[in-house]
Amino acid sequence: MSFSDLRFIIASDVLLACFFPLLVLVIGYRYFPTFSFAELRDIISLHPRVNPGYGHFSLQRAYHSFVQYPRLSAAELNQMRATYAALGRANKHIGYKIRYPRKLDRLRDVTELNAVITDAIVELALDEFPSLHDIPTSSTNSTDLGRVRESLKHFVRDWSEEGSQERARIFAPILGVLQMVKAKDRASMKVLVPGCGLGRLAWDISQLGFNTTANELSFFMTLAFRLLLSPKTTASVNEHTLHPYAHWFSHQRSNDSLFRPISFPDVIPRLGPSFRLIEENFMKLSIPSPERNTLSWSRDHKYLDGYDYIITLFFIDTSLDVLATMAHIYNLLRPGGMWINLGPLLWAGGGQAKIELSLEEVLQAAEEIGFIIETEDSGPTARRTVECEYTGDKKAMMRWIYKAEFWVARKSK
C-alpha cells in the first residue's frame, strides 16, 4: 500500500465510519453508566429484539425485575441528579450547603445494600427454577421497579419487629375466630389464604395447628418469600437488613429516618406438611379428590377435598371480577365452611374492574351467592370496622388509614 493510498483512507469517510461507533460507546459509557451490555447487544443485533410478553406477575417478569433492580434504581437516581443539576446557580448552592448531593449519594449507597437482598433472591430463583437460565430477556420498567420495592417493603410488614403493630391490628380479628376451634381439632382442618403476599398470616395460622395453604399469584411476592423459606438463604433470626423507605423522599422528617435500616425476619418460616405454598392464580384452584397428597414446594394444588376456612385479607378488591371471586370462594369451601374477610374496597381503576361495588352491595351479592353472613353484635365473629395501615412508615409525616371491614360468612351445609 502506497503512502498516497494510506493518506486517502485516513482522509476518507471510511475511517470515520469505523471509529464513530467506538466514539458513541465511549460517550455512552461515560454519561450513561447504567446502560448494559445486554441492551447494547439488542441494539446492534441484526435480528429484531423479541419481547416474550410475560404476564405482569409471572415468574419470568418478576425474575428479570429483581435482576434489573440495581440498573433501574440507578437510572432513576441519575434522573434525580439531572433534576438537581438543572437548578439555578443560587439554588444549587443552597442545595450543596444543606448537603443534598450527599443525600443522593446515600440513596446510591443504600440501594446497593438493598441489592444484596435482590441479588440473593435472583440467585435462589435460578437455583429453584433452572429454566430461568434459558429464557430470553424481557423488558422491565418503572412499574416493575415499583413491584420489586413493594415486595421488599413486605419484608417489613410481614417479617420484622417494625411491622408487628400493623400485623397485630389486622391479624387479631382473623386469629380470634380461628382460636375458637379446639386445639385438638385444628390439625384436621384445612385453611386457605389466597393473595398471601409474603405469607406471614398463613404462617401464623399454621402455628396455631391448622393445615394451612398459602396461595399467591405474584412471583414478585413468592420469589421474595422463598428467600425466607429456604435454609440456603435464611438460617437465623434478623439475618437480613433492608432500607425499605429510601426510595420515597416525601413526608420524611429526617434523612436518618428516610435511610434507616430494618432487620428481618423476626421468626424463620419453613414449609412442611402443615404449611404449603401454591404459586397460582386463585381462580384456577380446584377441589380435587382427597386421596391426592401434595407436599411443600409443589405447585400442583390438587390435594384437598374442600377448605374449612378461606381467609381473605386485603384481597377481594384486587379481583377484576369480585362476583366470580366470591363464587369461587363459596365453591372451594366444604359445606358449613367459613369465609373470613378483612380489607377495604379499593377497586382497580381505569375501567379494569368489571364491577365496582359498595360494601352494602358486596354483602348483598355474597348472600345471593349463598353465603350466610354472621350477624352477632359481639364476639369474635361480629362484623366491625378495623382502622389500619398497609405497609405504613410509622416515622413518616403521613399516615394512610383504611377503614377495613371485617366479616365472617358461612357456606350452608
C-alpha positions in Angstrom: 0.0 0.0 0.0 1.5 3.3 -1.1 1.6 6.5 1.1 -1.0 8.1 -1.2 -3.4 5.2 -0.6 -2.9 5.4 3.1 -3.5 9.2 3.1 -6.7 8.6 1.1 -8.0 6.2 3.6 -7.3 8.5 6.5 -8.9 11.4 4.8 -12.0 9.4 3.7 -15.3 8.7 5.4 -14.3 5.0 5.7 -12.1 5.7 8.8 -14.8 7.9 10.3 -17.4 5.2 9.8 -15.1 2.7 11.6 -14.4 4.9 14.6 -17.8 6.5 15.0 -19.4 3.5 16.8 -16.5 3.4 19.2 -16.9 7.1 19.9 -20.6 6.5 20.7 -19.7 3.7 23.1 -17.2 5.7 24.9 -19.6 8.7 25.3 -22.4 6.4 26.3 -20.4 4.6 29.0 -19.1 8.0 30.3 -22.5 9.6 30.6 -24.9 6.7 30.9 -23.2 4.1 33.1 -26.4 2.1 33.7 -26.5 1.2 30.0 -25.9 -2.5 30.0 -24.1 -4.7 27.5 -27.3 -6.7 27.1 -29.0 -3.6 25.9 -26.1 -2.9 23.5 -26.4 -6.4 22.1 -30.1 -5.9 21.4 -29.4 -2.6 19.7 -26.7 -3.8 17.3 -28.2 -7.2 16.7 -29.2 -7.9 13.1 -32.4 -9.5 14.4 -35.3 -7.6 16.0 -35.5 -7.8 19.7 -38.0 -10.4 20.9 -40.2 -9.3 23.8 -41.6 -12.6 25.2 -44.6 -10.7 26.6 -44.6 -12.4 30.0 -47.5 -11.7 32.3 -47.2 -8.8 34.7 -46.7 -11.0 37.8 -45.2 -14.0 36.1 -42.1 -15.9 37.2 -40.1 -14.6 34.3 -41.2 -11.0 34.7 -40.5 -11.0 38.4 -37.1 -12.6 37.9 -35.9 -10.1 35.4 -37.3 -7.2 37.5 -35.2 -8.4 40.5 -32.2 -8.8 38.2 -32.7 -5.2 36.9 -33.3 -3.6 40.3 -29.8 -2.1 40.5 -29.9 -0.8 37.0 -33.5 0.6 37.2 -32.7 2.2 40.5 -29.5 3.8 39.2 -31.4 5.2 36.2 -33.9 6.8 38.5 -31.1 8.2 40.6 -29.4 9.6 37.5 -32.6 11.4 36.7 -32.8 12.9 40.2 -29.2 14.1 39.8 -30.0 15.7 36.5 -33.0 17.4 38.0 -30.9 18.9 40.8 -28.2 19.9 38.3 -30.9 21.9 36.4 -31.4 24.2 39.3 -30.2 27.8 39.1 -26.8 28.5 40.4 -28.0 30.2 43.7 -30.5 27.4 44.5 -27.9 24.7 43.6 -25.5 26.4 46.1 -28.2 26.2 48.8 -28.7 22.5 47.9 -25.0 22.0 48.3 -24.9 23.8 51.7 -27.7 21.6 53.1 -25.9 18.5 51.7 -28.5 17.5 49.1 -25.9 15.9 46.8 -24.7 13.8 49.8 -28.4 12.7 50.3 -28.4 11.4 46.7 -25.1 9.7 47.4 -26.7 8.0 50.5 -29.5 6.8 48.2 -27.0 5.3 45.9 -25.3 3.5 48.9 -28.4 2.1 50.4 -29.7 1.0 47.0 -26.5 -1.0 46.7 -27.2 -2.5 50.1 -30.8 -3.4 49.1 -29.4 -5.0 46.0 -27.7 -7.6 48.3 -31.2 -8.8 49.0 -32.4 -8.7 45.4 -29.3 -10.5 44.2 -29.9 -13.2 46.8 -33.5 -13.6 45.5 -32.2 -13.8 42.0 -29.6 -16.5 42.8 -32.1 -18.6 44.7 -34.6 -18.3 41.9 -32.1 -19.6 39.4 -31.4 -22.5 41.8 -35.0 -23.4 42.3 -36.2 -22.7 38.7 -33.4 -23.8 36.5 -35.4 -22.9 33.4 -34.7 -19.3 34.1 -31.2 -19.8 32.8 -32.6 -20.2 29.3 -35.3 -17.6 29.0 -34.8 -14.5 26.8 -34.6 -11.1 28.5 -37.8 -9.3 28.9 -38.2 -5.6 29.1 -38.7 -4.0 32.5 -39.7 -0.5 33.5 -40.5 1.7 36.4 -43.7 -0.2 37.1 -41.7 -3.4 37.6 -39.3 -1.5 39.8 -42.2 -0.4 41.9 -43.4 -4.0 42.3 -39.9 -5.1 43.4 -39.9 -2.3 46.0 -43.3 -3.2 47.2 -42.2 -6.8 47.8 -39.2 -5.6 49.7 -41.5 -3.4 51.9 -43.5 -6.6 52.7 -40.4 -8.0 54.4 -41.0 -5.2 56.9 -44.8 -5.6 57.1 -44.8 -9.4 57.4 -41.5 -10.4 58.9 -39.9 -7.7 61.0 -40.4 -6.3 64.5 -41.0 -2.9 62.8 -44.2 -4.3 61.3 -45.5 -6.1 64.4 -48.1 -3.4 65.4 -49.5 -3.2 61.9 -49.8 -7.0 61.7 -51.3 -7.3 65.2 -54.0 -4.8 64.2 -55.2 -6.8 61.1 -54.4 -10.3 62.1 -56.1 -10.2 65.5 -59.7 -10.4 64.3 -58.9 -13.3 62.0 -56.9 -15.3 64.5 -59.6 -14.6 67.1 -62.1 -16.6 65.1 -59.7 -19.5 64.4 -58.8 -19.7 68.1 -62.4 -20.6 68.9 -61.6 -24.0 67.4 -60.4 -26.6 70.0 -56.7 -27.2 69.7 -57.2 -30.9 69.2 -59.4 -30.4 66.2 -57.2 -28.0 64.3 -54.8 -30.4 62.6 -57.7 -31.9 60.6 -59.0 -28.6 59.4 -57.8 -27.0 56.1 -57.3 -23.3 55.8 -56.6 -21.4 52.5 -55.1 -17.9 52.5 -55.3 -16.5 48.9 -53.3 -13.4 48.0 -51.0 -14.2 50.9 -48.2 -11.8 49.8 -45.1 -12.8 51.8 -47.2 -15.3 53.8 -47.0 -14.2 57.4 -50.7 -14.5 58.1 -50.7 -18.0 56.6 -47.6 -18.9 58.6 -49.2 -17.7 61.9 -52.3 -19.7 61.2 -50.2 -22.8 60.7 -48.5 -22.2 64.0 -52.0 -22.4 65.6 -52.1 -26.0 64.4 -54.2 -25.7 61.2 -53.3 -27.4 57.9 -52.6 -24.2 56.0 -52.1 -23.4 52.4 -50.7 -20.0 51.3 -51.7 -19.0 47.8 -50.2 -16.1 45.8 -50.4 -15.2 42.1 -47.5 -12.7 42.0 -44.0 -14.1 41.8 -42.7 -10.7 42.9 -44.0 -11.8 46.3 -43.3 -15.5 46.2 -39.7 -15.2 45.0 -39.1 -12.8 47.9 -40.9 -15.2 50.3 -38.7 -18.1 49.1 -35.7 -16.2 50.4 -37.1 -16.7 53.9 -38.3 -20.3 53.3 -35.0 -21.7 52.1 -32.3 -22.7 54.6 -29.8 -21.8 51.9 -30.6 -18.1 52.2 -32.1 -17.7 55.7 -30.8 -19.6 58.7 -31.2 -17.2 61.6 -33.5 -14.5 63.1 -32.8 -11.0 61.8 -30.2 -12.3 59.4 -31.0 -9.7 56.7 -31.1 -5.9 56.6 -33.1 -3.7 54.3 -33.5 0.1 53.8 -37.2 -0.1 52.7 -38.2 3.6 52.7 -35.2 5.1 51.0 -36.8 5.5 47.6 -39.6 7.8 48.6 -38.4 11.3 49.8 -41.9 12.6 50.6 -43.2 13.1 54.1 -39.8 12.4 55.8 -38.8 14.1 59.0 -35.1 13.5 58.6 -32.6 11.7 56.3 -31.7 9.3 59.1 -35.3 8.2 59.3 -35.5 8.0 55.5 -32.5 5.7 55.2 -32.9 3.8 58.4 -32.2 0.0 58.2 -34.7 -2.7 59.2 -33.7 -6.2 60.2 -35.7 -9.3 59.3 -37.1 -12.0 59.7 -38.3 -11.9 63.3 -39.1 -15.7 63.0 -37.9 -18.3 60.5 -40.7 -19.8 58.4 -40.4 -23.2 56.7 -42.7 -25.2 54.5 -43.9 -28.7 55.6 -46.9 -31.0 55.9 -49.0 -28.3 57.7 -47.8 -25.3 55.7 -47.8 -25.3 51.9 -47.4 -22.7 49.2 -49.3 -22.7 45.9 -48.0 -20.2 43.3 -51.0 -19.9 41.2 -54.0 -17.8 40.2 -56.6 -18.3 42.9 -59.3 -18.6 40.3 -57.6 -21.7 38.9 -57.6 -23.6 42.2 -60.0 -26.5 42.2 -61.3 -29.1 44.6 -59.7 -32.5 43.7 -60.0 -36.0 45.1 -59.0 -36.3 48.7 -56.5 -39.2 48.1 -54.0 -36.9 46.4 -51.2 -35.7 48.7 -49.2 -32.7 47.7 -46.3 -31.5 49.9 -44.1 -28.5 50.3 -42.8 -26.9 47.2 -45.0 -28.5 44.6 -47.2 -26.2 42.5 -49.8 -29.0 42.0 -52.7 -27.8 44.1 -54.9 -31.0 43.8 -54.7 -32.5 47.3 -57.8 -31.3 49.2 -61.5 -32.1 49.2 -62.6 -28.6 50.3 -61.5 -26.0 52.8 -62.8 -25.5 56.3 -61.8 -21.8 56.2 -60.8 -19.4 53.5 -59.2 -16.2 54.8 -59.1 -13.1 52.6 -57.0 -10.2 53.9 -56.8 -7.1 51.7 -57.7 -9.5 48.8 -61.2 -9.4 47.3 -60.8 -5.8 45.9 -57.8 -6.9 43.9 -60.1 -9.1 41.8 -61.2 -7.7 38.4 -64.5 -9.7 38.9 -65.3 -9.7 42.6 -68.6 -11.7 41.9 -66.6 -14.5 40.3 -64.1 -14.4 43.2 -66.8 -14.7 45.8 -68.5 -17.5 43.9 -65.1 -19.3 43.7 -64.6 -18.9 47.5 -68.0 -20.4 48.0 -67.3 -23.4 45.7 -63.9 -24.1 47.4 -65.4 -24.3 50.9 -66.8 -27.5 52.2 -70.4 -27.4 53.3 -70.5 -25.5 56.5 -67.1 -23.9 55.8 -66.3 -20.4 56.8 -65.1 -17.3 54.8 -63.3 -14.7 56.9 -62.6 -11.4 55.3 -60.8 -8.2 56.3 -60.0 -5.4 53.9 -61.1 -2.3 52.1 -62.8 -2.0 48.7 -60.1 -0.3 46.6 -61.1 -1.4 43.1 -58.7 -1.3 40.2 -59.3 2.0 38.3 -59.3 2.8 34.7 -62.2 0.5 33.9 -60.1 -2.6 34.7 -62.6 -3.9 37.3 -65.6 -5.4 35.6 -67.8 -4.3 38.5 -67.1 -1.9 41.4 -69.4 -2.5 44.4 -70.1 -0.7 47.6 -69.8 -2.6 50.9 -73.6 -2.9 51.0 -73.6 -4.4 47.5 -70.8 -6.8 48.3 -72.6 -8.2 51.3 -75.9 -8.5 49.3 -74.1 -10.3 46.5 -72.5 -12.7 49.0 -75.9 -13.6 50.2 -77.2 -14.1 46.7 -74.3 -16.5 46.0 -75.3 -18.5 49.1 -73.3 -17.2 52.0 -74.9 -16.7 55.4 -73.3 -13.6 57.0 -72.8 -13.8 60.7 -74.9 -11.1 62.4 -73.7 -11.3 66.1 -73.4 -7.9 67.8 -70.4 -9.0 69.8 -67.8 -11.8 70.0 -65.1 -12.9 67.5 -67.4 -13.3 64.5 -69.2 -9.9 64.9 -69.0 -7.6 61.9 -66.9 -4.5 62.5 -64.7 -1.8 61.0 -60.9 -2.0 61.6 -58.9 1.1 61.1 -55.4 0.0 59.9 -52.5 0.8 57.7 -50.8 -1.2 54.9 -47.0 -1.2 54.6 -47.0 2.1 56.5 -43.9 4.0 57.6 -44.5 4.7 61.3 -41.9 7.5 61.4 -43.2 9.4 58.3 -45.2 12.6 58.4 -48.2 11.0 56.7 -50.5 8.1 57.5 -52.8 6.3 55.1 -55.6 4.8 57.2 -58.0 2.3 55.8 -61.4 1.7 57.4 -61.3 -2.0 56.6 -64.3 -4.1 57.0 -64.3 -7.4 58.9 -66.9 -10.1 58.4 -67.5 -13.8 58.7 -69.7 -15.8 56.4 -70.7 -19.4 56.2 -71.5 -21.8 53.4 -74.8 -23.6 54.0 -74.5 -27.2 55.0 
